[in-house]
Amino acid sequence: MSGQGDAASESIGEQVEAAEREAAKQRLLAQAEADRIPAEDTTRAVPDRRWRR
């Protein structure tokens, strides 16, 4: 009987870890979206004149 309890707790532990991983993934995606700069707001890169001679 204890074998079934161990398997059940292992399964629950795996489910909890999967849920935590998914939550962390969603937080990272939300942070990345918040930090993202829209393409319209960026400027064209200008070459550094020091390298032109």
C-alpha positions, -999 to +999 in steps of 0.1 A: +000+000+000+029+024+007+040+019-029+008+034-042+012+063-018+047+070-030+037+069-067+008+092-060+029+117-041+056+115-068+029+122-094+016+152-074+051+165-070+057+162-107+025+181-114+035+208-089+069+212-105+053+213-140+029+240-128+058+260-113+078+258-145+048+270-165+042+299-141+079+309-143+078+307-181+047+329-182+064+354-159+095+355-181+074+360-212+054+388-196+087+405-185+102+402-220+070+417-235+071+445-210+108+452-218+103+449-256+108+481-277+084+483-306+101+484-340+085+517-348+102+533-318+137+522-327+161+542-348+183+531-377+218+522-366+244+548-377+279+536-383+306+549-360+325+576-378+358+567-360+362+537-382+358+557-414+391+571-426 
